[in-house]
Amino acid sequence: MRAFLNDESGSAAVEYGLIIALVAAVSIATIKAIGTDLATHWTRIDANLPASVPAPVSAGTSSSTQQ
């Protein structure tokens, strides 16, 4: 029984598992924050595009004169 209690061979795996879980949690939180920020920027760009882009020319109308 004492040999079992003194055996620390599995503790490294548990520690690595905790480190991986911490890295995953931080990665997910970072990606989520960046994603929200990017969505805000794209929404702002999308809202400003119609005011700065000229209206498209319809298919039946041509800007050049044909002879």
Secondary structure, DSSP 8 states (H G I E B T S, - for coil): -HHHHH--TTHHHHHHHHHHHHHHHHHHHHHHHHHHHHHHHHHHHHHHHHHHS-----TT--SS---
